[in-house]
């Protein structure tokens, strides 16, 4: 997987953080959602239930595996 360049992805990451400010969304969570938007078939392994709320591309569920 290519490296994630926060400097290059800062604007979309900040948009996500503003959108989910009421959750609130951390910088790390925003980066993970943004990474999922850049991959064709992402799957995120997490214990963070907030990923049930977050959406990639504004409307798609973030594919997750939660224990």
Residue pairs with C-beta under 8 A, 6 or more apart in sequence:
1 39
4 31
4 34
4 35
6 13
6 31
9 31
9 34
12 34
12 37
13 27
13 30
13 31
13 34
14 30
16 25
16 30
16 33
16 34
16 54
17 24
17 25
17 27
17 30
19 25
20 29
20 30
20 50
20 53
20 54
23 50
23 53
23 54
25 33
25 50
25 54
29 48
29 50
29 51
29 54
32 44
32 46
32 51
32 62
33 51
33 54
33 55
33 56
33 62
35 42
36 42
36 44
36 56
36 62
36 63
37 56
37 57
41 63
42 56
42 62
42 63
43 63
43 64
43 65
44 51
44 62
44 63
44 64
44 65
45 64
45 65
46 64
46 65
46 66
47 66
47 67
49 66
51 62
51 64
51 66
52 64
54 62
55 61
55 62
56 62
